[in-house]
Amino acid sequence: ETILDVGCGTGSLTFELAKSADLAEIQAIDFSSVFVAAAKEKNTDPRVTINQADATALPFADNAFDRALALLVLHFVPE
């Protein structure tokens, strides 16, 4: 499966997901460049790609992922 992790922050939950599931790919995004840099620095899993992006304007084609997660982030997304 391919997963989109929206609002990955520093990657804590992204990396746990990668450990606990048999996944082909995880695309993780966050609005904060500081969080993205920290997550990229910690990443050792070649299946995980981390980029800066806006949760309200996702840079992916429709149906690009099998699942999408937004864990602990929706309260930070403006209306």
Backbone torsions as a table, in degrees:
resi	resn	phi	psi	omega
1	GLU	NA	153.3	172.5
2	THR	-111.6	135.4	-173.3
3	ILE	-122.8	142.5	170.1
4	LEU	-110.4	123.9	176.4
5	ASP	-107.0	105.7	-177.5
6	VAL	-90.7	124.1	-178.9
7	GLY	78.2	52.3	-173.6
8	CYS	-73.2	-15.3	-178.0
9	GLY	59.5	-132.5	179.9
10	THR	-86.7	5.5	173.0
11	GLY	95.6	2.8	-175.4
12	SER	-53.2	-52.4	-178.5
13	LEU	-75.1	-30.7	176.8
14	THR	-60.1	-47.5	-177.1
15	PHE	-70.2	-33.1	175.0
16	GLU	-66.3	-41.6	177.8
17	LEU	-60.1	-43.7	179.5
18	ALA	-61.9	-33.2	179.4
19	LYS	-74.8	-34.2	-170.2
20	SER	-99.6	2.0	-177.8
21	ALA	-138.2	151.7	177.6
22	ASP	-90.9	88.4	-173.9
23	LEU	-115.6	148.4	177.3
24	ALA	-81.6	-37.6	-174.8
25	GLU	-159.1	142.8	171.7
26	ILE	-126.4	120.9	170.8
27	GLN	-99.1	121.9	-178.9
28	ALA	-117.1	134.7	179.0
29	ILE	-130.7	153.2	172.8
30	ASP	-150.7	151.6	179.9
31	PHE	-74.4	-30.3	-175.6
32	SER	-82.9	120.5	177.7
33	SER	-65.0	-31.0	178.4
34	VAL	-66.3	-44.8	178.2
35	PHE	-66.0	-41.6	179.4
36	VAL	-60.8	-44.9	178.7
37	ALA	-61.1	-42.1	179.5
38	ALA	-65.4	-41.9	179.7
39	ALA	-66.4	-42.1	178.3
40	LYS	-61.8	-38.6	179.8
41	GLU	-64.5	-35.8	-179.0
42	LYS	-81.5	-20.0	-171.2
43	ASN	-70.8	127.3	175.0
44	THR	-123.1	3.0	-175.7
45	ASP	-99.6	118.4	-178.8
46	PRO	-65.8	-15.6	178.0
47	ARG	-79.6	-13.1	-175.7
48	VAL	-101.6	125.6	174.7
49	THR	-119.9	131.1	-175.4
50	ILE	-121.9	129.2	-179.7
51	ASN	-142.7	159.9	175.2
52	GLN	-84.0	131.9	178.3
53	ALA	-162.7	163.2	-178.8
54	ASP	-98.5	126.6	-179.8
55	ALA	-63.2	-21.2	-179.7
56	THR	-92.6	-1.1	178.3
57	ALA	-148.3	69.2	-174.4
58	LEU	-64.4	134.3	-177.4
59	PRO	-89.0	38.8	-177.3
60	PHE	-128.2	152.0	176.7
61	ALA	-70.2	153.8	174.6
62	ASP	-58.9	144.8	177.5
63	ASN	62.3	26.0	-180.0
64	ALA	-79.0	-15.3	-175.2
65	PHE	-128.3	152.3	174.8
66	ASP	-77.0	-33.9	-179.8
67	ARG	-145.5	152.1	174.2
68	ALA	-130.5	137.3	-179.3
69	LEU	-123.4	143.8	173.3
70	ALA	-136.9	83.8	-173.6
71	LEU	-95.5	123.9	175.9
72	LEU	59.8	33.0	-176.9
73	VAL	-130.3	-25.6	-172.1
74	LEU	-58.7	-29.6	178.7
75	HIS	-70.0	-11.8	175.9
76	PHE	-94.0	-11.8	-178.1
77	VAL	-84.5	124.6	179.8
78	PRO	-66.8	161.7	180.0
79	GLU	-55.3	NA	NA
